[in-house]
Amino acid sequence: MAYRHLRDLLGLGLFVAVALATACGGKHLDGGGAGSQGGVAGLGGIAGAAGGAGGGMPDGGALGGSGVTGSGGGAAGALGAGGAAGAAACVETVTPLRTSGTILELTIDPVLGGQPFVYGEPNLSPTGGTITPINFRFYFSEVRLLAAGGGVVPVDIVTAAGSPQPYGVHFFNYEDASSRALRVLAPPGTYTGIDLALGLSGPCNTSTFEARNPPLSSTSQMTWPPPFGYLFLRYEALLTTGAQAADAGAGPPRAIHMGGFPKVLAAPAIRVDGSLSVPAGGAVTRSLQVVMDQIFLGANTPVDLTGVPLAPGEEVTAGERLRQNAPGLQLFTLGP
């Protein structure tokens, strides 16, 4: 264990050097320019090719223009430039977009093979054997509702009382029952789905976690050593015989650590299609299912890692595969 820790630290040092060199040599990392960099530096990633005045999520610029896939470019699209405004800074006390509306509560329900994926207990693996999740947590940010006419409606992530969540993010931790509902304050209407970032916006994805409060403090277990940013998603599990073929990319990974280097690797954009009716007044509750089959598929599907700076460890490689593949997969579905 001590050897691996030392190996990881040495690898992180190399990662810093490569990533900083890449960032210094790249273009448009400040969200100001156009072109194929698109705010994610084009590092074998998923940025749209449109670019645009707002920049990309790494700098808190604008979200993608039409839908969540950007415009052309990367393998599956990302939160590219142009379109509705994103967060310009990472502040704990968020200025709300609106002061009235209906609370839309989405209960976060992990499933595997169409069955509940139970935390801390053996779950049947699609490749045989069992999977026992022992750590599963992730961030949501930049939530928007998709209007029937094709527009998008940015909404605040809120508490049960309707006030904005600190830093404008939701932190899901499977060990914490109180975190298993994503709430947003929505204007009444009919919507065709949701898009959101699986991770943090650029301004929040920095190495300044020591000065921050939960859910962006180190107690989240989602922080990298400076000058890195945060993990966007962290997953770890115990596998029994049968499921252990995962090491060869044939089944569920033992661990997935998906993160983003500030201004280089951005949180992936996720689109969740499904009819949503938000009435005036009261509250409405729906299920947001986390499709673990798709998460495992994303973590196992090869991507082009040429030029992408990565820390050592298969869990980090699995995380980068998931980050790049995520926009093209159905990681989340709306249930009743």
KEFI-567534 format. One record per residue (C-alpha): x, y, z. Coordinates in nm, 2 decimals. Layout:
N
c1|c2|c3
X|Y|Z
...
END
This chain:
336
c1|c2|c3
0.00|0.00|0.00
0.29|0.24|0.09
0.46|0.16|-0.24
0.14|0.23|-0.44
0.09|0.56|-0.26
0.45|0.66|-0.35
0.39|0.55|-0.70
0.08|0.75|-0.73
0.24|1.07|-0.59
0.53|1.03|-0.84
0.27|0.98|-1.12
0.08|1.28|-1.00
0.39|1.49|-1.03
0.44|1.38|-1.39
0.07|1.45|-1.45
0.11|1.80|-1.32
0.41|1.87|-1.55
0.24|1.73|-1.86
-0.10|1.90|-1.79
0.05|2.24|-1.72
0.26|2.22|-2.04
-0.05|2.12|-2.23
-0.25|2.41|-2.08
0.02|2.66|-2.15
0.06|2.55|-2.51
-0.31|2.52|-2.58
-0.55|2.79|-2.71
-0.87|2.94|-2.58
-0.85|2.78|-2.23
-0.99|3.10|-2.08
-1.32|3.06|-2.25
-1.26|3.35|-2.48
-1.19|3.20|-2.82
-1.34|2.99|-3.09
-1.22|2.68|-3.27
-1.17|2.32|-3.21
-1.03|2.37|-2.86
-1.39|2.45|-2.74
-1.29|2.50|-2.38
-1.16|2.14|-2.32
-0.83|2.19|-2.50
-0.93|1.92|-2.75
-0.73|1.66|-2.56
-0.88|1.35|-2.72
-1.19|1.47|-2.54
-1.55|1.54|-2.62
-1.57|1.91|-2.68
-1.79|2.05|-2.96
-1.61|2.22|-3.24
-1.82|2.53|-3.25
-1.62|2.72|-2.99
-1.78|3.06|-2.93
-1.76|3.37|-2.72
-1.86|3.21|-2.39
-1.60|2.94|-2.37
-1.65|2.60|-2.21
-1.73|2.46|-1.87
-1.36|2.47|-1.76
-1.39|2.84|-1.72
-1.75|2.87|-1.62
-1.85|3.00|-1.96
-2.16|2.93|-2.16
-2.32|2.59|-2.21
-2.36|2.43|-2.55
-2.57|2.62|-2.80
-2.84|2.36|-2.90
-2.90|2.08|-2.66
-2.60|1.94|-2.48
-2.39|1.79|-2.75
-2.21|2.11|-2.87
-2.17|2.14|-3.25
-1.97|1.87|-3.43
-1.62|1.81|-3.32
-1.56|1.55|-3.05
-1.67|1.19|-3.01
-2.00|1.27|-2.84
-2.01|1.64|-2.77
-1.96|1.82|-2.44
-2.06|2.14|-2.27
-1.91|2.36|-2.54
-1.93|2.73|-2.60
-2.22|2.96|-2.70
-2.57|2.95|-2.56
-2.70|3.01|-2.21
-2.47|3.15|-1.94
-2.30|2.93|-1.69
-2.15|3.01|-1.36
-1.89|3.29|-1.37
-1.75|3.22|-1.03
-1.76|2.95|-0.76
-1.93|3.11|-0.46
-2.09|2.93|-0.16
-2.39|3.16|-0.14
-2.55|3.15|-0.48
-2.77|3.43|-0.61
-3.09|3.25|-0.72
-3.21|3.26|-1.08
-3.57|3.29|-0.95
-3.74|3.33|-0.62
-4.06|3.13|-0.70
-4.15|2.81|-0.88
-4.22|2.45|-0.81
-3.97|2.22|-0.65
-3.89|1.92|-0.88
-3.75|1.64|-0.67
-3.56|1.37|-0.85
-3.48|1.07|-0.63
-3.14|0.92|-0.73
-3.19|0.54|-0.77
-2.89|0.33|-0.89
-3.00|0.02|-1.09
-2.81|-0.27|-1.25
-2.98|-0.50|-1.50
-3.31|-0.33|-1.43
-3.28|-0.42|-1.05
-3.19|-0.19|-0.76
-2.81|-0.17|-0.72
-2.79|-0.20|-0.34
-2.51|-0.02|-0.16
-2.29|-0.24|0.07
-2.45|-0.56|-0.04
-2.37|-0.82|-0.31
-2.54|-0.75|-0.64
-2.55|-1.00|-0.92
-2.30|-0.91|-1.19
-2.39|-0.93|-1.56
-2.07|-1.12|-1.62
-2.13|-1.36|-1.32
-2.03|-1.34|-0.96
-2.13|-1.04|-0.75
-2.06|-0.67|-0.71
-2.06|-0.51|-0.37
-2.03|-0.13|-0.40
-1.84|0.02|-0.11
-1.80|0.38|-0.24
-2.02|0.57|-0.48
-2.04|0.94|-0.50
-2.06|1.22|-0.77
-2.15|1.58|-0.83
-2.43|1.74|-1.04
-2.41|2.10|-1.15
-2.54|2.33|-1.44
-2.89|2.18|-1.45
-3.12|2.29|-1.73
-3.47|2.18|-1.83
-3.54|2.12|-2.19
-3.85|2.31|-2.32
-4.09|2.15|-2.56
-4.01|2.42|-2.82
-3.64|2.34|-2.81
-3.53|2.60|-2.56
-3.35|2.55|-2.24
-3.44|2.68|-1.89
-3.15|2.70|-1.64
-3.27|2.62|-1.29
-3.12|2.64|-0.94
-3.03|2.33|-0.74
-3.20|2.38|-0.41
-3.26|2.24|-0.07
-3.59|2.09|0.04
-3.69|2.44|0.16
-3.62|2.59|-0.19
-3.31|2.79|-0.11
-3.00|2.74|-0.34
-2.76|2.47|-0.25
-2.41|2.58|-0.15
-2.19|2.64|-0.46
-2.49|2.56|-0.68
-2.41|2.18|-0.68
-2.56|1.86|-0.56
-2.33|1.60|-0.41
-2.46|1.24|-0.41
-2.31|1.01|-0.16
-2.46|0.66|-0.15
-2.38|0.64|0.22
-2.59|0.95|0.30
-2.96|0.90|0.26
-3.02|1.27|0.27
-2.82|1.31|-0.06
-3.04|1.08|-0.26
-3.26|1.35|-0.40
-3.17|1.62|-0.65
-3.40|1.92|-0.62
-3.44|2.21|-0.86
-3.67|2.51|-0.85
-3.85|2.51|-1.18
-4.10|2.74|-1.35
-4.43|2.55|-1.42
-4.46|2.40|-1.76
-4.41|2.09|-1.97
-4.05|1.98|-2.05
-3.90|1.71|-2.27
-3.60|1.63|-2.04
-3.31|1.76|-1.85
-2.94|1.83|-1.92
-2.68|1.87|-1.66
-2.31|1.83|-1.59
-2.18|1.52|-1.42
-1.92|1.70|-1.22
-1.84|2.06|-1.14
-1.82|2.38|-1.34
-1.48|2.52|-1.43
-1.48|2.79|-1.15
-1.55|2.52|-0.89
-1.31|2.27|-1.03
-0.99|2.41|-0.88
-0.74|2.31|-0.61
-0.87|2.56|-0.35
-1.08|2.30|-0.15
-0.90|2.39|0.17
-1.08|2.72|0.18
-1.42|2.57|0.10
-1.70|2.42|0.30
-1.90|2.10|0.23
-1.98|1.97|-0.02
-1.66|2.10|-0.18
-1.43|2.05|0.12
-1.19|1.76|0.16
-1.45|1.57|0.37
-1.62|1.49|0.03
-1.34|1.24|-0.05
-1.35|1.40|-0.39
-1.04|1.62|-0.38
-0.70|1.57|-0.56
-0.38|1.71|-0.42
-0.31|2.07|-0.55
-0.29|2.19|-0.82
-0.55|1.94|-0.93
-0.93|2.00|-0.92
-1.19|1.75|-0.80
-1.31|1.40|-0.88
-1.64|1.43|-1.06
-1.74|1.07|-0.99
-1.59|0.81|-0.75
-1.69|0.45|-0.75
-1.53|0.14|-0.58
-1.65|-0.21|-0.53
-1.56|-0.56|-0.42
-1.60|-0.83|-0.69
-1.63|-1.20|-0.65
-1.53|-1.47|-0.90
-1.69|-1.41|-1.24
-1.72|-1.04|-1.20
-1.34|-1.02|-1.18
-1.31|-1.05|-1.56
-1.35|-0.67|-1.54
-0.98|-0.62|-1.52
-0.96|-0.72|-1.89
-1.24|-0.47|-1.97
-1.50|-0.75|-2.00
-1.72|-0.65|-1.70
-1.77|-0.41|-1.41
-1.45|-0.23|-1.31
-1.33|-0.25|-0.95
-1.30|0.13|-0.94
-1.37|0.44|-1.15
-1.22|0.77|-1.06
-1.35|1.03|-1.31
-1.21|1.38|-1.27
-1.09|1.68|-1.46
-0.77|1.89|-1.46
-0.87|2.26|-1.43
-0.91|2.43|-1.77
-0.82|2.11|-1.95
-1.06|1.82|-1.88
-1.42|1.93|-1.82
-1.73|1.76|-1.67
-1.93|1.57|-1.93
-2.27|1.69|-2.04
-2.55|1.45|-1.97
-2.89|1.46|-2.14
-3.19|1.28|-1.98
-3.49|1.25|-2.21
-3.84|1.21|-2.08
-4.16|1.40|-2.04
-4.18|1.62|-1.73
-4.49|1.81|-1.62
-4.42|2.07|-1.35
-4.75|2.21|-1.21
-4.79|2.55|-1.04
-4.74|2.53|-0.67
-4.67|2.23|-0.45
-4.39|1.99|-0.55
-4.34|1.70|-0.79
-4.13|1.39|-0.74
-3.98|1.16|-1.01
-3.71|0.89|-1.01
-3.37|0.96|-1.17
-3.23|0.62|-1.22
-2.85|0.58|-1.24
-2.79|0.30|-1.50
-2.48|0.13|-1.37
-2.47|-0.10|-1.68
-2.41|0.21|-1.89
-2.15|0.35|-1.64
-1.96|0.03|-1.66
-1.99|0.03|-2.04
-1.85|0.38|-2.05
-1.56|0.30|-1.82
-1.47|-0.01|-2.03
-1.51|0.13|-2.39
-1.18|0.24|-2.54
-1.12|0.60|-2.63
-0.83|0.80|-2.78
-0.61|0.89|-2.49
-0.34|1.05|-2.71
-0.22|1.36|-2.54
-0.45|1.33|-2.24
-0.25|1.37|-1.92
-0.35|1.10|-1.67
-0.24|1.00|-1.32
-0.14|0.64|-1.29
-0.39|0.37|-1.21
-0.65|0.17|-1.40
-0.92|0.35|-1.20
-0.82|0.68|-1.34
-0.80|0.54|-1.70
-1.15|0.40|-1.65
-1.27|0.74|-1.53
-1.13|0.91|-1.83
-1.30|0.66|-2.06
-1.62|0.72|-1.88
-1.58|1.10|-1.90
-1.53|1.09|-2.28
-1.80|0.83|-2.35
-2.06|0.97|-2.11
-2.24|1.22|-2.34
-2.32|0.94|-2.58
-2.45|0.70|-2.32
-2.78|0.68|-2.13
-2.63|0.70|-1.78
-2.95|0.83|-1.63
-3.32|0.77|-1.71
-3.64|0.92|-1.58
-3.86|0.69|-1.39
-4.21|0.73|-1.24
END
